[in-house]
Every structure is written in structure tokens, then in C-alpha cells.
Amino acid sequence: MAENITGFLSQYGDQVSANALKLRGVLLDNLPGVREQLDVPARMVAYCYGQRYAEPVCTLIPSVL
């Protein structure tokens, strides 16, 4: 999954991609056991503890600068 997410984030500009990867690291370091779910059509990465996509703790939605 990590390759898919880094690939997804790499389609944005260098600054947006770098910031999103830093934020991703902060989330993964501080939310032990959190699940990452990439939603390409919605252009976001969701972080949740439950099995359902409807139970996110937070989302990462990059945008073009």
C-alpha cells in the first residue's frame, strides 16, 4: 500500500508531495495501528481504526499549488 500512496502523492508538485509525505509520517507515527486507505477517485488518503471507510480519524487531501 505504501508504494501506491507515495505514487499517488508524487503526481502533485514537489512541495505538495513533500508536505503530504511529512504529514503522512506524523500521522503514522502518532496513530499506532491506524489503517491507511487510498481513495484515488476522491483524491484522498483516509486514516481510520475501523474496518469501514465511513469511520475515518482524519483524511489527507492534497491539492495543487
All heavy atoms as a GROMACS GRO file, in nm:
protein
  498
    1MET      N    1   0.082  -0.120   0.000
    1MET     CA    2   0.000   0.000   0.000
    1MET      C    3   0.086   0.126   0.000
    1MET      O    4   0.051   0.224  -0.062
    1MET     CB    5  -0.094  -0.001   0.121
    1MET     CG    6  -0.175   0.125   0.139
    1MET     SD    7  -0.296   0.163   0.013
    1MET     CE    8  -0.427   0.054   0.058
    2ALA      N    9   0.199   0.124   0.069
    2ALA     CA   10   0.284   0.243   0.079
    2ALA      C   11   0.328   0.292  -0.059
    2ALA      O   12   0.332   0.412  -0.083
    2ALA     CB   13   0.404   0.215   0.167
    3GLU      N   14   0.361   0.198  -0.149
    3GLU     CA   15   0.403   0.238  -0.283
    3GLU      C   16   0.288   0.308  -0.356
    3GLU      O   17   0.310   0.404  -0.429
    3GLU     CB   18   0.451   0.118  -0.366
    3GLU     CG   19   0.575   0.052  -0.311
    3GLU     CD   20   0.544  -0.051  -0.202
    3GLU    OE1   21   0.432  -0.105  -0.199
    3GLU    OE2   22   0.633  -0.075  -0.119
    4ASN      N   23   0.167   0.257  -0.339
    4ASN     CA   24   0.052   0.318  -0.403
    4ASN      C   25   0.030   0.460  -0.352
    4ASN      O   26  -0.002   0.549  -0.430
    4ASN     CB   27  -0.076   0.237  -0.377
    4ASN     CG   28  -0.073   0.102  -0.446
    4ASN    OD1   29   0.005   0.078  -0.537
    4ASN    ND2   30  -0.159   0.014  -0.401
    5ILE      N   31   0.048   0.480  -0.223
    5ILE     CA   32   0.025   0.613  -0.166
    5ILE      C   33   0.136   0.708  -0.207
    5ILE      O   34   0.109   0.822  -0.246
    5ILE     CB   35   0.010   0.604  -0.012
    5ILE    CG1   36  -0.121   0.532   0.018
    5ILE    CG2   37   0.013   0.743   0.051
    5ILE    CD1   38  -0.144   0.499   0.162
    6THR      N   39   0.260   0.664  -0.203
    6THR     CA   40   0.368   0.753  -0.247
    6THR      C   41   0.356   0.784  -0.396
    6THR      O   42   0.384   0.896  -0.438
    6THR     CB   43   0.507   0.694  -0.214
    6THR    OG1   44   0.519   0.565  -0.271
    6THR    CG2   45   0.530   0.687  -0.064
    7GLY      N   46   0.314   0.686  -0.474
    7GLY     CA   47   0.290   0.711  -0.616
    7GLY      C   48   0.178   0.810  -0.638
    7GLY      O   49   0.187   0.900  -0.722
    8PHE      N   50   0.071   0.795  -0.562
    8PHE     CA   51  -0.042   0.887  -0.568
    8PHE      C   52   0.003   1.029  -0.534
    8PHE      O   53  -0.028   1.124  -0.606
    8PHE     CB   54  -0.152   0.841  -0.472
    8PHE     CG   55  -0.258   0.943  -0.444
    8PHE    CD1   56  -0.354   0.973  -0.540
    8PHE    CD2   57  -0.263   1.008  -0.322
    8PHE    CE1   58  -0.453   1.068  -0.514
    8PHE    CE2   59  -0.361   1.102  -0.295
    8PHE     CZ   60  -0.456   1.132  -0.391
    9LEU      N   61   0.080   1.043  -0.427
    9LEU     CA   62   0.124   1.175  -0.385
    9LEU      C   63   0.225   1.236  -0.480
    9LEU      O   64   0.234   1.358  -0.493
    9LEU     CB   65   0.181   1.169  -0.243
    9LEU     CG   66   0.080   1.133  -0.134
    9LEU    CD1   67   0.150   1.115   0.000
    9LEU    CD2   68  -0.030   1.237  -0.124
   10SER      N   69   0.300   1.153  -0.552
   10SER     CA   70   0.403   1.203  -0.643
   10SER      C   71   0.344   1.275  -0.764
   10SER      O   72   0.417   1.345  -0.834
   10SER     CB   73   0.495   1.090  -0.688
   10SER     OG   74   0.428   1.003  -0.777
   11GLN      N   75   0.216   1.260  -0.789
   11GLN     CA   76   0.155   1.328  -0.903
   11GLN      C   77   0.132   1.477  -0.877
   11GLN      O   78   0.101   1.552  -0.969
   11GLN     CB   79   0.023   1.261  -0.941
   11GLN     CG   80  -0.088   1.279  -0.841
   11GLN     CD   81  -0.213   1.204  -0.878
   11GLN    OE1   82  -0.244   1.190  -0.994
   11GLN    NE2   83  -0.284   1.156  -0.778
   12TYR      N   84   0.149   1.519  -0.753
   12TYR     CA   85   0.137   1.660  -0.718
   12TYR      C   86   0.273   1.726  -0.729
   12TYR      O   87   0.375   1.660  -0.742
   12TYR     CB   88   0.079   1.674  -0.577
   12TYR     CG   89  -0.062   1.622  -0.568
   12TYR    CD1   90  -0.087   1.490  -0.533
   12TYR    CD2   91  -0.169   1.703  -0.599
   12TYR    CE1   92  -0.217   1.441  -0.528
   12TYR    CE2   93  -0.299   1.656  -0.595
   12TYR     CZ   94  -0.322   1.524  -0.559
   12TYR     OH   95  -0.449   1.476  -0.555
   13GLY      N   96   0.278   1.855  -0.721
   13GLY     CA   97   0.405   1.927  -0.728
   13GLY      C   98   0.499   1.885  -0.615
   13GLY      O   99   0.457   1.824  -0.515
   14ASP      N  100   0.626   1.918  -0.632
   14ASP     CA  101   0.727   1.877  -0.534
   14ASP      C  102   0.694   1.922  -0.392
   14ASP      O  103   0.708   1.845  -0.298
   14ASP     CB  104   0.865   1.930  -0.574
   14ASP     CG  105   0.919   1.864  -0.699
   14ASP    OD1  106   0.870   1.756  -0.737
   14ASP    OD2  107   1.011   1.922  -0.760
   15GLN      N  108   0.653   2.046  -0.376
   15GLN     CA  109   0.625   2.099  -0.242
   15GLN      C  110   0.504   2.031  -0.179
   15GLN      O  111   0.507   1.991  -0.062
   15GLN     CB  112   0.603   2.251  -0.246
   15GLN     CG  113   0.593   2.314  -0.110
   15GLN     CD  114   0.724   2.304  -0.033
   15GLN    OE1  115   0.830   2.333  -0.087
   15GLN    NE2  116   0.717   2.265   0.092
   16VAL      N  117   0.398   2.013  -0.256
   16VAL     CA  118   0.278   1.948  -0.205
   16VAL      C  119   0.309   1.803  -0.169
   16VAL      O  120   0.271   1.754  -0.062
   16VAL     CB  121   0.162   1.955  -0.307
   16VAL    CG1  122   0.044   1.871  -0.263
   16VAL    CG2  123   0.119   2.100  -0.328
   17SER      N  124   0.379   1.735  -0.257
   17SER     CA  125   0.415   1.595  -0.233
   17SER      C  126   0.502   1.580  -0.108
   17SER      O  127   0.478   1.495  -0.024
   17SER     CB  128   0.488   1.539  -0.356
   17SER     OG  129   0.523   1.405  -0.337
   18ALA      N  130   0.602   1.666  -0.095
   18ALA     CA  131   0.692   1.660   0.021
   18ALA      C  132   0.615   1.687   0.151
   18ALA      O  133   0.633   1.616   0.251
   18ALA     CB  134   0.806   1.761   0.006
   19ASN      N  135   0.528   1.787   0.150
   19ASN     CA  136   0.449   1.819   0.270
   19ASN      C  137   0.353   1.706   0.304
   19ASN      O  138   0.335   1.672   0.422
   19ASN     CB  139   0.373   1.950   0.252
   19ASN     CG  140   0.463   2.070   0.258
   19ASN    OD1  141   0.574   2.065   0.311
   19ASN    ND2  142   0.417   2.180   0.201
   20ALA      N  143   0.290   1.649   0.203
   20ALA     CA  144   0.195   1.539   0.227
   20ALA      C  145   0.267   1.418   0.285
   20ALA      O  146   0.216   1.352   0.375
   20ALA     CB  147   0.123   1.503   0.098
   21LEU      N  148   0.387   1.388   0.235
   21LEU     CA  149   0.464   1.275   0.288
   21LEU      C  150   0.507   1.299   0.432
   21LEU      O  151   0.507   1.208   0.514
   21LEU     CB  152   0.585   1.245   0.199
   21LEU     CG  153   0.550   1.182   0.064
   21LEU    CD1  154   0.674   1.179  -0.026
   21LEU    CD2  155   0.494   1.042   0.082
   22LYS      N  156   0.543   1.424   0.464
   22LYS     CA  157   0.578   1.458   0.603
   22LYS      C  158   0.457   1.440   0.695
   22LYS      O  159   0.468   1.382   0.804
   22LYS     CB  160   0.629   1.601   0.612
   22LYS     CG  161   0.767   1.621   0.557
   22LYS     CD  162   0.807   1.767   0.569
   22LYS     CE  163   0.935   1.793   0.495
   22LYS     NZ  164   0.970   1.936   0.496
   23LEU      N  165   0.344   1.491   0.651
   23LEU     CA  166   0.222   1.478   0.731
   23LEU      C  167   0.183   1.332   0.747
   23LEU      O  168   0.144   1.289   0.856
   23LEU     CB  169   0.108   1.557   0.668
   23LEU     CG  170  -0.025   1.553   0.741
   23LEU    CD1  171  -0.010   1.598   0.886
   23LEU    CD2  172  -0.127   1.639   0.669
   24ARG      N  173   0.197   1.254   0.641
   24ARG     CA  174   0.170   1.110   0.647
   24ARG      C  175   0.257   1.045   0.754
   24ARG      O  176   0.209   0.964   0.834
   24ARG     CB  177   0.197   1.047   0.511
   24ARG     CG  178   0.176   0.899   0.509
   24ARG     CD  179   0.204   0.846   0.367
   24ARG     NE  180   0.179   0.704   0.363
   24ARG     CZ  181   0.274   0.613   0.351
   24ARG    NH1  182   0.400   0.647   0.338
   24ARG    NH2  183   0.242   0.485   0.350
   25GLY      N  184   0.384   1.082   0.758
   25GLY     CA  185   0.475   1.027   0.859
   25GLY      C  186   0.432   1.063   1.000
   25GLY      O  187   0.435   0.980   1.091
   26VAL      N  188   0.389   1.187   1.020
   26VAL     CA  189   0.341   1.231   1.151
   26VAL      C  190   0.218   1.150   1.193
   26VAL      O  191   0.208   1.104   1.307
   26VAL     CB  192   0.309   1.383   1.150
   26VAL    CG1  193   0.234   1.424   1.276
   26VAL    CG2  194   0.436   1.464   1.134
   27LEU      N  195   0.126   1.132   1.099
   27LEU     CA  196   0.005   1.055   1.129
   27LEU      C  197   0.039   0.911   1.166
   27LEU      O  198  -0.010   0.859   1.267
   27LEU     CB  199  -0.091   1.057   1.010
   27LEU     CG  200  -0.154   1.192   0.979
   27LEU    CD1  201  -0.226   1.187   0.846
   27LEU    CD2  202  -0.247   1.235   1.091
   28LEU      N  203   0.123   0.846   1.086
   28LEU     CA  204   0.157   0.706   1.113
   28LEU      C  205   0.236   0.690   1.242
   28LEU      O  206   0.220   0.591   1.313
   28LEU     CB  207   0.235   0.648   0.995
   28LEU     CG  208   0.154   0.635   0.865
   28LEU    CD1  209   0.245   0.587   0.752
   28LEU    CD2  210   0.035   0.544   0.882
   29ASP      N  211   0.320   0.789   1.275
   29ASP     CA  212   0.398   0.783   1.399
   29ASP      C  213   0.313   0.804   1.523
   29ASP      O  214   0.345   0.753   1.630
   29ASP     CB  215   0.510   0.888   1.398
   29ASP     CG  216   0.623   0.854   1.303
   29ASP    OD1  217   0.632   0.737   1.257
   29ASP    OD2  218   0.703   0.944   1.273
   30ASN      N  219   0.206   0.881   1.509
   30ASN     CA  220   0.128   0.921   1.627
   30ASN      C  221  -0.008   0.852   1.641
   30ASN      O  222  -0.077   0.873   1.740
   30ASN     CB  223   0.107   1.072   1.626
   30ASN     CG  224   0.236   1.144   1.656
   30ASN    OD1  225   0.280   1.147   1.770
   30ASN    ND2  226   0.300   1.197   1.553
   31LEU      N  227  -0.044   0.773   1.543
   31LEU     CA  228  -0.170   0.699   1.549
   31LEU      C  229  -0.140   0.550   1.532
   31LEU      O  230  -0.164   0.492   1.426
   31LEU     CB  231  -0.265   0.747   1.439
   31LEU     CG  232  -0.308   0.893   1.444
   31LEU    CD1  233  -0.386   0.932   1.319
   31LEU    CD2  234  -0.388   0.921   1.570
   32PRO      N  235  -0.086   0.487   1.636
   32PRO     CA  236  -0.048   0.346   1.625
   32PRO      C  237  -0.167   0.258   1.586
   32PRO      O  238  -0.277   0.273   1.639
   32PRO     CB  239   0.005   0.309   1.762
   32PRO     CG  240  -0.027   0.421   1.852
   32PRO     CD  241  -0.067   0.538   1.770
   33GLY      N  242  -0.144   0.172   1.489
   33GLY     CA  243  -0.246   0.079   1.446
   33GLY      C  244  -0.348   0.136   1.350
   33GLY      O  245  -0.442   0.068   1.310
   34VAL      N  246  -0.331   0.262   1.311
   34VAL     CA  247  -0.425   0.324   1.218
   34VAL      C  248  -0.411   0.258   1.081
   34VAL      O  249  -0.304   0.213   1.041
   34VAL     CB  250  -0.403   0.477   1.210
   34VAL    CG1  251  -0.279   0.512   1.128
   34VAL    CG2  252  -0.525   0.547   1.157
   35ARG      N  253  -0.523   0.252   1.010
   35ARG     CA  254  -0.525   0.194   0.876
   35ARG      C  255  -0.528   0.307   0.774
   35ARG      O  256  -0.605   0.402   0.788
   35ARG     CB  257  -0.649   0.107   0.856
   35ARG     CG  258  -0.652  -0.014   0.946
   35ARG     CD  259  -0.783  -0.087   0.929
   35ARG     NE  260  -0.819  -0.094   0.787
   35ARG     CZ  261  -0.855  -0.204   0.724
   35ARG    NH1  262  -0.865  -0.316   0.789
   35ARG    NH2  263  -0.886  -0.202   0.596
   36GLU      N  264  -0.445   0.294   0.673
   36GLU     CA  265  -0.442   0.389   0.562
   36GLU      C  266  -0.528   0.334   0.450
   36GLU      O  267  -0.512   0.218   0.412
   36GLU     CB  268  -0.301   0.403   0.507
   36GLU     CG  269  -0.223   0.515   0.555
   36GLU     CD  270  -0.088   0.524   0.488
   36GLU    OE1  271  -0.023   0.423   0.458
   36GLU    OE2  272  -0.046   0.637   0.467
   37GLN      N  273  -0.614   0.417   0.396
   37GLN     CA  274  -0.698   0.374   0.284
   37GLN      C  275  -0.691   0.479   0.175
   37GLN      O  276  -0.735   0.593   0.194
   37GLN     CB  277  -0.841   0.353   0.329
   37GLN     CG  278  -0.855   0.241   0.429
   37GLN     CD  279  -0.999   0.217   0.468
   37GLN    OE1  280  -1.088   0.296   0.441
   37GLN    NE2  281  -1.023   0.106   0.535
   38LEU      N  282  -0.635   0.441   0.062
   38LEU     CA  283  -0.623   0.530  -0.052
   38LEU      C  284  -0.752   0.527  -0.133
   38LEU      O  285  -0.803   0.420  -0.167
   38LEU     CB  286  -0.505   0.485  -0.140
   38LEU     CG  287  -0.483   0.561  -0.270
   38LEU    CD1  288  -0.456   0.709  -0.243
   38LEU    CD2  289  -0.368   0.499  -0.347
   39ASP      N  290  -0.804   0.644  -0.162
   39ASP     CA  291  -0.923   0.658  -0.245
   39ASP      C  292  -0.885   0.747  -0.363
   39ASP      O  293  -0.893   0.870  -0.354
   39ASP     CB  294  -1.038   0.717  -0.164
   39ASP     CG  295  -1.169   0.721  -0.241
   39ASP    OD1  296  -1.167   0.716  -0.366
   39ASP    OD2  297  -1.274   0.731  -0.176
   40VAL      N  298  -0.841   0.686  -0.471
   40VAL     CA  299  -0.794   0.761  -0.587
   40VAL      C  300  -0.904   0.846  -0.650
   40VAL      O  301  -0.881   0.963  -0.678
   40VAL     CB  302  -0.726   0.668  -0.690
   40VAL    CG1  303  -0.688   0.743  -0.815
   40VAL    CG2  304  -0.603   0.601  -0.628
   41PRO      N  305  -1.026   0.790  -0.674
   41PRO     CA  306  -1.130   0.875  -0.734
   41PRO      C  307  -1.161   1.001  -0.649
   41PRO      O  308  -1.187   1.107  -0.704
   41PRO     CB  309  -1.251   0.783  -0.743
   41PRO     CG  310  -1.195   0.646  -0.747
   41PRO     CD  311  -1.072   0.652  -0.660
   42ALA      N  312  -1.156   0.988  -0.518
   42ALA     CA  313  -1.183   1.103  -0.430
   42ALA      C  314  -1.057   1.186  -0.408
   42ALA      O  315  -1.062   1.292  -0.345
   42ALA     CB  316  -1.238   1.055  -0.296
   43ARG      N  317  -0.943   1.136  -0.455
   43ARG     CA  318  -0.812   1.204  -0.443
   43ARG      C  319  -0.776   1.232  -0.298
   43ARG      O  320  -0.740   1.344  -0.260
   43ARG     CB  321  -0.811   1.330  -0.528
   43ARG     CG  322  -0.840   1.301  -0.675
   43ARG     CD  323  -0.839   1.424  -0.761
   43ARG     NE  324  -0.710   1.487  -0.773
   43ARG     CZ  325  -0.613   1.451  -0.859
   43ARG    NH1  326  -0.633   1.351  -0.940
   43ARG    NH2  327  -0.499   1.516  -0.862
   44MET      N  328  -0.786   1.127  -0.215
   44MET     CA  329  -0.754   1.143  -0.074
   44MET      C  330  -0.704   1.012  -0.012
   44MET      O  331  -0.723   0.905  -0.069
   44MET     CB  332  -0.874   1.193   0.004
   44MET     CG  333  -0.985   1.094   0.016
   44MET     SD  334  -1.119   1.166   0.112
   44MET     CE  335  -1.201   1.018   0.164
   45VAL      N  336  -0.642   1.027   0.104
   45VAL     CA  337  -0.598   0.912   0.183
   45VAL      C  338  -0.670   0.926   0.318
   45VAL      O  339  -0.661   1.030   0.383
   45VAL     CB  340  -0.446   0.911   0.205
   45VAL    CG1  341  -0.404   0.787   0.283
   45VAL    CG2  342  -0.371   0.918   0.073
   46ALA      N  343  -0.744   0.822   0.356
   46ALA     CA  344  -0.817   0.824   0.483
   46ALA      C  345  -0.740   0.742   0.586
   46ALA      O  346  -0.675   0.642   0.552
   46ALA     CB  347  -0.956   0.767   0.465
   47TYR      N  348  -0.747   0.783   0.711
   47TYR     CA  349  -0.684   0.713   0.822
   47TYR      C  350  -0.794   0.676   0.920
   47TYR      O  351  -0.868   0.763   0.967
   47TYR     CB  352  -0.578   0.802   0.888
   47TYR     CG  353  -0.466   0.831   0.792
   47TYR    CD1  354  -0.474   0.935   0.701
   47TYR    CD2  355  -0.353   0.750   0.790
   47TYR    CE1  356  -0.373   0.960   0.610
   47TYR    CE2  357  -0.251   0.774   0.699
   47TYR     CZ  358  -0.262   0.879   0.609
   47TYR     OH  359  -0.161   0.901   0.519
   48CYS      N  360  -0.807   0.546   0.949
   48CYS     CA  361  -0.916   0.502   1.036
   48CYS      C  362  -0.871   0.381   1.119
   48CYS      O  363  -0.774   0.316   1.087
   48CYS     CB  364  -1.040   0.470   0.956
   48CYS     SG  365  -1.016   0.342   0.833
   49TYR      N  366  -0.946   0.355   1.224
   49TYR     CA  367  -0.921   0.238   1.308
   49TYR      C  368  -1.020   0.127   1.280
   49TYR      O  369  -0.992   0.012   1.304
   49TYR     CB  370  -0.925   0.276   1.457
   49TYR     CG  371  -0.802   0.348   1.502
   49TYR    CD1  372  -0.804   0.484   1.525
   49TYR    CD2  373  -0.682   0.280   1.518
   49TYR    CE1  374  -0.690   0.552   1.565
   49TYR    CE2  375  -0.567   0.347   1.558
   49TYR     CZ  376  -0.573   0.483   1.582
   49TYR     OH  377  -0.459   0.549   1.620
   50GLY      N  378  -1.134   0.160   1.229
   50GLY     CA  379  -1.235   0.059   1.199
   50GLY      C  380  -1.214  -0.002   1.062
   50GLY      O  381  -1.127   0.038   0.985
   51GLN      N  382  -1.296  -0.100   1.031
   51GLN     CA  383  -1.289  -0.167   0.902
   51GLN      C  384  -1.361  -0.088   0.793
   51GLN      O  385  -1.341  -0.112   0.676
   51GLN     CB  386  -1.351  -0.307   0.912
   51GLN     CG  387  -1.278  -0.400   1.006
   51GLN     CD  388  -1.141  -0.436   0.953
   51GLN    OE1  389  -1.122  -0.451   0.833
   51GLN    NE2  390  -1.045  -0.450   1.042
   52ARG      N  391  -1.446   0.003   0.835
   52ARG     CA  392  -1.528   0.075   0.739
   52ARG      C  393  -1.466   0.208   0.701
   52ARG      O  394  -1.412   0.280   0.785
   52ARG     CB  395  -1.668   0.099   0.796
   52ARG     CG  396  -1.743  -0.028   0.820
   52ARG     CD  397  -1.881  -0.007   0.871
   52ARG     NE  398  -1.915   0.134   0.889
   52ARG     CZ  399  -2.016   0.176   0.961
   52ARG    NH1  400  -2.091   0.090   1.023
   52ARG    NH2  401  -2.042   0.304   0.972
   53TYR      N  402  -1.478   0.240   0.576
   53TYR     CA  403  -1.427   0.367   0.524
   53TYR      C  404  -1.502   0.485   0.587
   53TYR      O  405  -1.452   0.596   0.589
   53TYR     CB  406  -1.444   0.364   0.372
   53TYR     CG  407  -1.397   0.486   0.301
   53TYR    CD1  408  -1.261   0.516   0.296
   53TYR    CD2  409  -1.486   0.571   0.239
   53TYR    CE1  410  -1.216   0.628   0.230
   53TYR    CE2  411  -1.442   0.683   0.172
   53TYR     CZ  412  -1.307   0.711   0.168
   53TYR     OH  413  -1.262   0.822   0.103
   54ALA      N  414  -1.619   0.461   0.640
   54ALA     CA  415  -1.700   0.567   0.699
   54ALA      C  416  -1.656   0.605   0.840
   54ALA      O  417  -1.719   0.689   0.903
   54ALA     CB  418  -1.846   0.524   0.701
   55GLU      N  419  -1.549   0.545   0.890
   55GLU     CA  420  -1.503   0.573   1.027
   55GLU      C  421  -1.364   0.637   1.030
   55GLU      O  422  -1.277   0.593   1.105
   55GLU     CB  423  -1.500   0.442   1.106
   55GLU     CG  424  -1.635   0.374   1.116
   55GLU     CD  425  -1.626   0.236   1.178
   55GLU    OE1  426  -1.518   0.175   1.178
   55GLU    OE2  427  -1.728   0.190   1.229
   56PRO      N  428  -1.340   0.741   0.952
   56PRO     CA  429  -1.206   0.798   0.950
   56PRO      C  430  -1.172   0.880   1.075
   56PRO      O  431  -1.260   0.939   1.137
   56PRO     CB  432  -1.208   0.889   0.827
   56PRO     CG  433  -1.350   0.930   0.815
   56PRO     CD  434  -1.430   0.811   0.862
   57VAL      N  435  -1.047   0.876   1.112
   57VAL     CA  436  -0.995   0.963   1.216
   57VAL      C  437  -0.959   1.097   1.153
   57VAL      O  438  -0.985   1.202   1.208
   57VAL     CB  439  -0.870   0.899   1.282
   57VAL    CG1  440  -0.805   0.993   1.380
   57VAL    CG2  441  -0.906   0.768   1.347
   58CYS      N  442  -0.900   1.090   1.034
   58CYS     CA  443  -0.868   1.210   0.958
   58CYS      C  444  -0.842   1.171   0.813
   58CYS      O  445  -0.832   1.053   0.780
   58CYS     CB  446  -0.748   1.284   1.016
   58CYS     SG  447  -0.596   1.191   1.009
   59THR      N  448  -0.834   1.271   0.728
   59THR     CA  449  -0.805   1.246   0.587
   59THR      C  450  -0.696   1.341   0.540
   59THR      O  451  -0.682   1.452   0.592
   59THR     CB  452  -0.930   1.267   0.499
   59THR    OG1  453  -0.981   1.398   0.519
   59THR    CG2  454  -1.037   1.165   0.527
   60LEU      N  455  -0.624   1.295   0.443
   60LEU     CA  456  -0.518   1.373   0.379
   60LEU      C  457  -0.566   1.398   0.236
   60LEU      O  458  -0.584   1.304   0.159
   60LEU     CB  459  -0.387   1.294   0.381
   60LEU     CG  460  -0.266   1.355   0.314
   60LEU    CD1  461  -0.231   1.489   0.378
   60LEU    CD2  462  -0.148   1.261   0.327
   61ILE      N  463  -0.592   1.525   0.204
   61ILE     CA  464  -0.643   1.561   0.073
   61ILE      C  465  -0.548   1.665   0.012
   61ILE      O  466  -0.560   1.786   0.038
   61ILE     CB  467  -0.786   1.619   0.081
   61ILE    CG1  468  -0.879   1.521   0.153
   61ILE    CG2  469  -0.839   1.652  -0.058
   61ILE    CD1  470  -1.016   1.576   0.184
   62PRO      N  471  -0.452   1.617  -0.066
   62PRO     CA  472  -0.358   1.712  -0.126
   62PRO      C  473  -0.425   1.793  -0.238
   62PRO      O  474  -0.523   1.750  -0.297
   62PRO     CB  475  -0.248   1.620  -0.184
   62PRO     CG  476  -0.312   1.489  -0.201
   62PRO     CD  477  -0.422   1.480  -0.100
   63SER      N  478  -0.371   1.911  -0.262
   63SER     CA  479  -0.422   1.992  -0.372
   63SER      C  480  -0.304   2.060  -0.442
   63SER      O  481  -0.196   2.073  -0.386
   63SER     CB  482  -0.522   2.097  -0.323
   63SER     OG  483  -0.461   2.184  -0.231
   64VAL      N  484  -0.327   2.102  -0.560
   64VAL     CA  485  -0.223   2.164  -0.643
   64VAL      C  486  -0.204   2.308  -0.598
   64VAL      O  487  -0.300   2.381  -0.575
   64VAL     CB  488  -0.263   2.158  -0.791
   64VAL    CG1  489  -0.156   2.220  -0.879
   64VAL    CG2  490  -0.290   2.014  -0.831
   65LEU      N  491  -0.078   2.347  -0.588
   65LEU     CA  492  -0.048   2.487  -0.555
   65LEU      C  493  -0.047   2.571  -0.680
   65LEU      O  494  -0.014   2.531  -0.785
   65LEU     CB  495   0.089   2.499  -0.488
   65LEU     CG  496   0.096   2.450  -0.345
   65LEU    CD1  497   0.239   2.457  -0.295
   65LEU    CD2  498   0.007   2.532  -0.256
   0.00000   0.00000   0.00000
